[in-house]
Amino acid sequence: MFTIIYQWRLNNINIENIKFSVIIPVYNAANFIKGTLDSIKNQTYRNYEVLITNDGSTDSTEKVLRDYKKLTPNFPLDFTTQRNKGVSTARNNAISQANGNYIAFLDQDDWWFPDKLKKAAEILSDNMDIDVLYHEAVAVNWKKGSDFFKLGALKEPIYLNLLFRGNKIGISTAIVRKDMLIKEGGFSTSYIYSEDYDLWLRLARISANFYYLKDFLSKYILRLDSESNKVENMTKEKLEIFEHNYELLIEDRKYNKRYLTRRHRRAKSVMLFGASRRFYLLGDYGKAKDYSLRAINTDYWFLKPYIGFFLSMLNLRR
């Protein structure tokens, strides 16, 4: 009986020692940051701090943050304002001020369910070797309501899975051990659209321990990109990260080159076709056709781009 009580106390001490630094970069977030902060304030686990970097907002974001802090004096919120330098610099700035031993990321228009941090703390206290914890999320489609997109766990080896199967870790689902994050240098300021994908790959490459929690613990807004240029720049950035890591993999000489070439071809074609679909939904049929052609030329055996190409030629909705 004494052993059971002692173990219970030990587990609770471990849980209490898990402190989260919640990192939120904001830019012109006046219309929705309050709901995001409310989702943190409603957490059943209380050992956290909230660090926000206001990335040069031109709306009333800073006033909203000041008012929120004034109206909720017990809420552990701190924020700084910087010139507009991008989301990576904003996150790195907040990380540099973090006092927690784990960094929990949250985007300005996402929100968490009340037991998010409690469930994470329970897992982390029992598995102290976890470097990256991630979970499922509910996607709120701005036209069709909520959808459950179950992405599932990354398969071993994690680095290959992330590289060839794409990013399955939403930024607002991720919790990273702070010392591991700092050791790896935080977010690269070279990227503004796929900075999280770059970070997960870098962490996986140094054999960080990833842990998948199957619960749906957050929501995010699934938005259609409003500009073709943004889709093009995002795709270019993802491909740059992909190609860089593929070159590193070839240099490692751990895997058969023919096997890697085949996987590289299909993964790149999937990325290009994904861009084609986004252009199609935006009504930019010319670019949709071009990217479907690029996908076909990358992998002749991947059938979906052929369908995308003909639909783009006919300007028909899928």
HELIX and SHEET records of a PDB file:
HELIX    1   1 PHE A    2  GLU A   16  1                                  15    
HELIX    2   2 ILE A   33  LYS A   41  1                                   9    
HELIX    3   3 THR A   61  LEU A   71  1                                  11    
HELIX    4   4 VAL A   87  ILE A   95  1                                   9    
HELIX    5   5 LYS A  116  ASP A  126  1                                  11    
HELIX    6   6 ILE A  158  ARG A  165  1                                   8    
HELIX    7   7 ILE A  171  THR A  173  5                                   3    
HELIX    8   8 LYS A  178  LYS A  183  1                                   6    
HELIX    9   9 GLU A  195  ARG A  205  1                                  11    
HELIX   10  10 SER A  228  ASP A  252  1                                  25    
HELIX   11  11 LYS A  257  LEU A  281  1                                  25    
HELIX   12  12 TYR A  285  THR A  298  1                                  14    
HELIX   13  13 LYS A  304  LEU A  314  1                                  11    
SHEET    1   A 7 LEU A  77  GLN A  82  0                                        
SHEET    2   A 7 TYR A  48  ASP A  55  1                                        
SHEET    3   A 7 PHE A  20  VAL A  26  1                                        
SHEET    4   A 7 TYR A 102  PHE A 105  1                                        
SHEET    5   A 7 ILE A 175  ARG A 177 -1                                        
SHEET    6   A 7 VAL A 132  ASN A 141 -1                                        
SHEET    7   A 7 GLY A 145  PHE A 148 -1                                        
SHEET    1   B 8 LEU A  77  GLN A  82  0                                        
SHEET    2   B 8 TYR A  48  ASP A  55  1                                        
SHEET    3   B 8 PHE A  20  VAL A  26  1                                        
SHEET    4   B 8 TYR A 102  PHE A 105  1                                        
SHEET    5   B 8 ILE A 175  ARG A 177 -1                                        
SHEET    6   B 8 VAL A 132  ASN A 141 -1                                        
SHEET    7   B 8 PHE A 210  LEU A 222  1                                        
SHEET    8   B 8 TRP A 111  TRP A 112 -1                                        
END                                                                             
